Amino acid sequence: MRAMSRMSRHSVLWGVLVPATLIGGERPQLTLAANAPQEKDSELLKDARDTFEPLPKDMATREFPVSPERVSLGRKLFFDPRISVDGTVSCSRCHLSALYATDALPKSHGARDKMLPRNANTLFNTALQFKQHWRGDFENVEAQAKHALTGPGFGNPDFAAAMARVNAITGYPELFKKAFPDEADPVNADNWGKAIGAFERTLVTPSRFDEYLGGKADALTPAERNGLRVFMDIGCANCHSGVGIGGSKFRKFGVKEDYWKATGSKEIDKGRFDLTKDAADTYTFKVPGLRNVEMTAPYFHDGSVDALPGAVRVMARVQLGKTLSDEDTGAIITFLKSLTGKPPADFITAPVLPPAGFK
């Protein structure tokens, strides 16, 4: 029987080994990776299963199924730039296969090279998250895809103009009929969102961590299992939990100090406040999912931090008020790398699109 819970054990280590405030006001530093006692693999696995969940085979729901016809259509629409106002932007412009469904830019660029307001999150596993976009602007990936048609990404003046572009391309009307056979006029913005959403709901990237949660203890190396323990005990899993290792709640960015002082952000983004006008939402953002985080730099809503070690240290500093040792930082990163999965085959290569000629 364990003498104390993982959180109470951490509290004892923190309170006894390091005073709450050091001389000069510096944040306390504790190397959990060095001080954590050895534990049975079964205990760590139990704690992990209490905190995280393995990925499903896809992200379909009853409301948003992933029929082959919808997925096939959505995949084509996802990669097709001809629906944007200047013919240069597709969903894939901000979500490149070679960059794990990101674009590696601090902030993405839309139609007519207009800079978008925030960093592009990866689309892998994102349909599992409770909201979409950094501020939670959209309820699901379908709503986000529909909005993109008239947002700064695609730049169309309205949905009618966007659908006129779709209808003008040989092949799309028939594909929409196959995907939505019960509708008399299936080429519409709602179905555009549903088709692209169906494709995105197939973009699941299981990793060795999922094997571990399934009971295969040696799916993670000893160093990765140690990093998992440090990740949980330091407090990262208080927000980064569940199936996405995040993506299930809103949190203020900068609980212990203003985030921009740690990130060096050039602009101060008030986050969800700009949507709700509720003072309690100031500097609040959706907690990002950490699956594939090794591959999705730069980090945070404004892409202000280039590398993962810096991002880990910023989070500990502004959210938990802790200065991580090099050893703990390294341990956490070692664990985070175990969350990297293989990109889906249908995302790695672009499909052949309907004929380029217009009617």
N, C-alpha and C positions, 0 to 999 in steps of 0.2 A: 504494500500500500504506500502511495506517495505521501511524503511528509507534509507537503503543501502544494497548492495549485501553482501553475506556471506563473500567474500574475503575482501571487503573493510571494513566490520565491524571488521574482524580479524586484519587488518592493523591498524585501529584506536586503538584497544585494545593494540596491541603490541607497537605502537609508543608512546602512551600517558601513559600507566600504567607502562611500563618497558623501561628503556633506552636501546639503541642498544648494548652497551657494559658496563658491570659492572666493578667496581674497581677490579684490579687484572686480568682482561681479562677473567673472567668467562662468560660462556654463559648465556643469560637471561633466566629466568624461569617464566612462566605464567601459571596459572591454568585456562584454558578455561572452564573446567567443572564447576568451581565455579562462574565464571564471565559471562558466556553466558546467555543472557536474555531468558526468556521463549518465546517460539514461538508456533504458531499453528502447529498441526500435518500436516496440508495440505502443509505448507511451507517447512517443512523438507522432506516430501514425494516428492514434486516437485523437490527439489534440488537433492535428491537421484536418482530420475528417470532421471535427466539430466546427472548424473555421472555414474550410474551403469545400468546393464540390467539383467533380470531374465534368468535363465538357460533354454535351449530348452529341449525337451523330449529326444533327442539323438543328436549326433554330426555328423550325416551323411551329406555327400555332394553328388552332382551329380557324381563327379569323384570317390568318395569313399562311396558307399552305405553300408547299414548294413542288407543285406539279412540274413534270418535265417540260411542258409547253411554256409555262410561265418562266421557269428558270432559263430556258434557251432564249426566249425573247429578251428577258432582263439582261442576260449576259451580252447580247448584241447591243442593246441600248446603252449599257454601261460603258462600252468601248467606243461608241459612235460620237464623233465630234460635230457631226453635221446638224445637230439640233440646237446648238448654241447660236447666238445672234451673229457671231463672226466666223462660225465654222471651225473654230480652233479648240474648243473645250468639250471634253467628255468627262464623265465621272472619273475615268482612269487617269486624267491629267493630274489630279491631286492624290490619287491612290494608285501608285505604280507598283507593278508586281515585283520588280527588282528591289523595291524599298519597303517590302512588307506592307503594302497598301497605304503608304504615306508618300510624301514628296520630298522629304528631307529639308524643307524650307521652314524658316521661323513662322511665316505666314504665307498661305497659298495665293496664287494668282488666278483670277477668273477671266471672263471674256474681256476682250480689249485690254488685256493685261492689267486689269484692276486688281489691286491688292485686297484680299479678303481680311476680315477683322481678326481672325484667330488661326492658330495652328491646326492643320488637318490631322485628326485622329486616324489611326489605322481602322480599316473596316473589318479586319479579321475579328470574329467573335462579338462584334459590337451589337448585333441584334439582340443579344442577351441582356444588354444594359437597360436600366429602367427608363432612361431618357436618352435623347440624342443631342449631340453638340455640347460644347463646354458649359453652356448656361442652361442646358436642358430645354432648348427652344422647341424641340419636337418630341412627340410621344413615341415615335417608332421610326425605323429606317424608311418605311413607306412614305410617311409624311415628310421626312427630310428630302427624299428623292423628288417628290412632287414639287416641293418649295424651290429646289435648286433650279428648276426650269425658268423661273422669273426672278430669282435672286441674282446677286452679282456674279455667281459662278457661270451660269449660262446666258444671263442678260436679256432674255426675251421680255418684251413689254407686257405680255399677258399669256395666259395658257392657250388661248386660241391661236396666237402666232406660233407658239411652240408646236402645237398639234398639226398646224398647217405644214410645218417642216417635216413632221413625221409622215403625214399622209402623202406628201409629194415624193417620198423615196420609195421606189419600186420594191415591193416585197413586204414592207412593214404592215400594211393593212391586213393582209392574209395571215401574218403571224399573230397579230392581235386577235383576229377571229378565232384562231386555234387555241390561244391562251385563255380567251374569255368567250366561250362559244354561246353562252346564254344571253349575250347582249347584242342588240341590233346595231349599235354604233360603238364598238369597243375601243376605238382610238380616242382616248381622252386622258386627261392629266392624272386622274385617280388610278387608272389602269397602268399608266406609265410608272407611277410610284409602286404599285403592287408588283409589277413585273421585275423592276430593279430590286425591290425589297426581297422578292423570292430568290433571286440570284444571291444577294448578300446574305440571306439566311442559310446558304450552303457553305459559307466561308468560315468553316470551323478548322482550327489548327491544334489538334491534340498534341501534347508533348509528353515527355517522360514523367512529368509531375502527375499527369492523369493516370499513368500506369501505377505510380506510387500510391495515389489515393485509392486505386483499385485493389491494393493489397500487395503489390510487388515492391517490397521494401528496398531491394537492391536496384530498383530503377533509378534511384538517386545515389550518387556517390556519398561517402561519409562526409566530405566537405560540403556537399549540397544539403545534406540533412542537417549538418551543423548550422549552415546559413539559414535554413528554414526555422530552426529553433530561435536563432538570434532575431530574425524578422518578426516572429511572433512575440518574443519576450520584450523587445524594445518598444513595441507598440504599433508597428506598421500595419499589422493585421486588424487593428481596431477599425480602420477604414477600408483597407485593401483586403477584402474577404470575399466569400461566395465563389460562384462559378467563374466569374471574370477576374478574380483577384482585384476587385474594385468595380466601379460602374453601377453601384446600387444605391447611391445616396449623394446628397449635396453636402459640402463642407466649406467653411470659410478657409480661404488660402491665406495663412498668416495668423494662426491662433496665438502664437507667442510673440510675434513681432511682424511688422509690415513686410509682406512678401518681397516687394521690390527692392528692399535693402539687401536681401540675400541673393536675389536673382540678377540684380542689375538691370531690371526692366526699364526701357526708355519711356514707356507709357504706362500709366496706372489704369488698369481695367477694373471697373466696379463689379464686373461679373453679372450674376443673376439680378442684381438690383435694377439694372437697366431694363429688365423685362417686367419685374413685379412692382417696382417703386417702393418696396418694403425695406426699411432701413436694416432689418435683420438679415437681409440677403446681400448686403454690401460685401464685396470681395468673395462672394460665394460662387463656387464652381462645382460641376459634377466631378466626383472622385474618379480619375481615369482607371480603366482596367490595366493591369500590368502584364497580361499575357503578351509575349513577343516584345517586351519593353527593351530588351537588349538591341533590337533591330529598328527602333522607331524614333531615334533622335532627329531633331532637337526636342527638348522637353518643356512641358508646361504650356499653358494656353497661348503664350506669345513666343514660344520657341526660344526663350531667353537663355537656356542652359544647354550647352552643346553635348555634354558627355554624361553618361550614367553615374559615375562616381559623384560628380558635382550635384546631380539631381537628388541622389540619395542623401547627401549631406544637407542640402537645402531643406528637404522634407523633414529630416530629424530636427533641424534648427528651428524652422518657423512653425511647425505643427506640434512638436513635442518638447521644444526647449532644450534639446540635447545636442552636444557636440560629439559626433561619433569618432571613435578611434579608427586608425587605418585598418586594424584587424577586423573590427565590426563592419566597416564599410565594405571591405573585401568579402567578408562572409555573406553579407546580404546580396551583393552582386553575384556571387557564385550561385546562390539559390535562384536569383531572378533569371539567370541564364538557363536554368532548367525549365523555364516556362516557354522557351522558344520552340514552336512547332513547325512543321513543314507546310509551306503555302499550298493551298488546294491546286490541283492540276489544271482545273478550268480557269484559274486566275492567272497562272504563269504565262499562258499564251493567249493572245487575242483571237477572237473568232473571225471567220470570214463574214463580212457584213453584206446586207442586201446591196444589189447593184448600185454603183455610184451615180448612174444616170438618173436624172429627175424626169418626172412625167412632163 
